[in-house]
Amino acid sequence: MKLLQDKTALITGASRGIGRRHALLFAEEGANIIFTDLKANEQSDSLLEELRAKGVRADFVASNASDFAQAQEVAAWVAEHYGRLDVLVNNAGITRDQLILRMSVEDWNLVLEVNLRSVFNYTKAFAPMMMRQRSGSIVNISSIVGLNGNAGQCNYAASKAGIIGFTRSIAKELGSRGIRCNAVAPGFIETPMTQQLSEEVRKEWMKQIPLHRGGLDTDVAHVSLFLASDLAGYVTGQVISCDGGLAIN
Ligand code: NAD
């Protein structure tokens, strides 16, 4: 039996990167997939094709996760077309790095809106459906930076730390309705963003990681898969780091 057989999962910001890997892995584990991103493009088209080729039901909805009304529309669409949601992965996220003295209020607001407000928007939009079902698993993608902070990323760190407080609160609030809410805190993950770093910077990072390698998008998706599945039926309000041990330094 596959871990998410016949469950329905929604992943925000999943056309590429870590979210895309979640969609593919969850589909391999039997889940029907709805994924969102800002707009349709080649990446969303190809993901849709790959998902359907795995034999599951899949749909893409273009939607800005930081927009409250659009999240409500997505929930209404899912209610009409799928009738339920078992797993919600709040993955959409951005960075606008800058030292505090140079950070603009626009970049502060944008990062908080996309990274944190989106988690509120989607949780609020889908909580009523999950409460009626008396089941559901919400997985929020935070970051090691939300636990430890990082110079030059105060907006991103605040948004990712906010996700952790939100996750623990929702776990307490909705646990009695059979809804679990957890967070994953990825560390240094090999993505186009981190591949742009100089060899010197990468070497410095590797030295600090006990497992001596960057993480893969699959490493993160595996942790989320566990949290999404019934294997984690007694796990809620937790933040699981997926960082090769970086945070224990
Ligand atoms: P990515 O930039 O490759 O992918 C993010 C996706 O989100 C993109 O497809 C983008 O279009 C979409 N998106 C952006 N704003 C959106 C919005 N308002 N509404 C809907 N979709 C939107 O990033 P990634 O590296 O795959 O990161 C995914 C998540 O993992 C983010 O929350 C990020 O903060 C977190 N994370 C990443 C790393 C890392 O090393 N890459 C480490 C820790 C945490």
Boltz pocket constraint, residues with backbone or C-beta under 6 A from the ligand:
constraints:
  - pocket:
      binder: B
      contacts: [[A, 12], [A, 13], [A, 14], [A, 15], [A, 16], [A, 17], [A, 18], [A, 19], [A, 36], [A, 37], [A, 38], [A, 63], [A, 64], [A, 65], [A, 66], [A, 90], [A, 91], [A, 92], [A, 93], [A, 94], [A, 114], [A, 141], [A, 142], [A, 143], [A, 144], [A, 185], [A, 186], [A, 187], [A, 188], [A, 189], [A, 190], [A, 191], [A, 193], [A, 194]]
      max_distance: 6.0
